[in-house]
């Protein structure tokens, strides 16, 4: 579950970065 949570966090961070750009 830890890996899954980490993956989701990474994806969310990328999404936020795209929106910021």
N, CA, C and O atoms as CSV, one atom per row, in Angstrom:
chain,resi,resn,atom,element,x,y,z
A,1,UNK,N,N,0.846,-1.202,0.000
A,1,UNK,CA,C,0.000,0.000,0.000
A,1,UNK,C,C,0.887,1.260,0.000
A,1,UNK,O,O,0.528,2.286,-0.578
A,2,UNK,N,N,2.033,1.157,0.651
A,2,UNK,CA,C,2.927,2.323,0.729
A,2,UNK,C,C,3.351,2.741,-0.686
A,2,UNK,O,O,3.362,3.927,-1.016
A,3,UNK,N,N,3.696,1.757,-1.506
A,3,UNK,CA,C,4.131,2.059,-2.880
A,3,UNK,C,C,2.978,2.716,-3.641
A,3,UNK,O,O,3.185,3.676,-4.384
A,4,UNK,N,N,1.770,2.194,-3.452
A,4,UNK,CA,C,0.611,2.757,-4.163
A,4,UNK,C,C,0.407,4.227,-3.773
A,4,UNK,O,O,0.195,5.092,-4.623
A,5,UNK,N,N,0.477,4.474,-2.483
A,5,UNK,CA,C,0.281,5.859,-1.981
A,5,UNK,C,C,1.364,6.774,-2.562
A,5,UNK,O,O,1.093,7.912,-2.944
A,6,UNK,N,N,2.566,6.265,-2.619
A,6,UNK,CA,C,3.682,7.075,-3.136
A,6,UNK,C,C,3.442,7.385,-4.621
A,6,UNK,O,O,3.677,8.503,-5.080
A,7,UNK,N,N,2.975,6.380,-5.356
A,7,UNK,CA,C,2.719,6.572,-6.796
A,7,UNK,C,C,1.645,7.651,-6.990
A,7,UNK,O,O,1.766,8.526,-7.848
A,8,UNK,N,N,0.599,7.562,-6.175
A,8,UNK,CA,C,-0.494,8.535,-6.306
A,8,UNK,C,C,0.023,9.937,-6.005
A,8,UNK,O,O,-0.312,10.895,-6.702
A,9,UNK,N,N,0.829,10.048,-4.977
A,9,UNK,CA,C,1.372,11.363,-4.586
A,9,UNK,C,C,2.225,11.922,-5.729
A,9,UNK,O,O,2.165,13.112,-6.037
A,10,UNK,N,N,3.008,11.057,-6.345
A,10,UNK,CA,C,3.885,11.494,-7.433
A,10,UNK,C,C,3.027,11.982,-8.613
A,10,UNK,O,O,3.306,13.021,-9.212
A,11,UNK,N,N,1.991,11.216,-8.928
A,11,UNK,CA,C,1.117,11.596,-10.045
A,11,UNK,C,C,0.439,12.934,-9.752
A,11,UNK,O,O,0.321,13.793,-10.626
A,12,UNK,N,N,0.004,13.088,-8.526
A,12,UNK,CA,C,-0.693,14.328,-8.150
A,12,UNK,C,C,0.277,15.513,-8.272
A,12,UNK,O,O,-0.091,16.592,-8.736
A,13,UNK,N,N,1.513,15.284,-7.848
A,13,UNK,CA,C,2.518,16.351,-7.907
A,13,UNK,C,C,2.734,16.754,-9.376
A,13,UNK,O,O,2.833,17.939,-9.693
A,14,UNK,N,N,2.805,15.763,-10.254
A,14,UNK,CA,C,3.019,16.054,-11.678
A,14,UNK,C,C,1.835,16.841,-12.225
A,14,UNK,O,O,2.010,17.795,-12.983
A,15,UNK,N,N,0.626,16.434,-11.836
A,15,UNK,CA,C,-0.583,17.132,-12.307
A,15,UNK,C,C,-0.555,18.593,-11.861
A,15,UNK,O,O,-0.851,19.501,-12.638
A,16,UNK,N,N,-0.195,18.796,-10.607
A,16,UNK,CA,C,-0.139,20.168,-10.062
A,16,UNK,C,C,0.910,20.975,-10.826
A,16,UNK,O,O,0.699,22.145,-11.144
A,17,UNK,N,N,2.031,20.338,-11.111
A,17,UNK,CA,C,3.105,21.027,-11.839
A,17,UNK,C,C,2.616,21.436,-13.229
A,17,UNK,O,O,2.873,22.553,-13.679
A,18,UNK,N,N,1.919,20.536,-13.900
A,18,UNK,CA,C,1.399,20.841,-15.255
A,18,UNK,C,C,0.444,22.029,-15.166
A,18,UNK,O,O,0.493,22.944,-15.988
A,19,UNK,N,N,-0.424,22.001,-14.156
A,19,UNK,CA,C,-1.413,23.089,-14.019
A,19,UNK,C,C,-0.693,24.402,-13.723
A,19,UNK,O,O,-1.084,25.460,-14.215
A,20,UNK,N,N,0.348,24.321,-12.925
A,20,UNK,CA,C,1.087,25.537,-12.563
A,20,UNK,C,C,1.736,26.111,-13.820
A,20,UNK,O,O,1.717,27.320,-14.054
A,21,UNK,N,N,2.309,25.218,-14.619
A,21,UNK,CA,C,2.977,25.676,-15.847
A,21,UNK,C,C,1.964,26.347,-16.751
A,21,UNK,O,O,2.315,26.806,-17.838
